[in-house]
C-alpha cells in the first residue's frame, strides 16, 4: 500500500485511509475505522487518479459512517 500515515480522530474512533494502485493504474481506496483493539476495513468501488483523492474520499466516507452512527 502507498498510504501515508494519515490518522484522524472522529468521535471515539480512529480513522485511517488506505490506498493502493490497482491493475488499471488507478488508485483504489479503503479505510480502517478503529475503536479500541478492533478495527473494520471498508473498501470503496470508485477509482481515483491520485492517492490524495483516494484518501480524501475514504476519510469523507468514514466521517459520514461514524457521525451518522452507521457502525452499530
Secondary structure, 3 states (H helix, E strand, C coil): CCCCCCCEEECCEEEEEEEEECCCCCEEEEEEEEECCEEEEEEEEEEECCHHHHHHHHHHHHHHHHHCCCCC
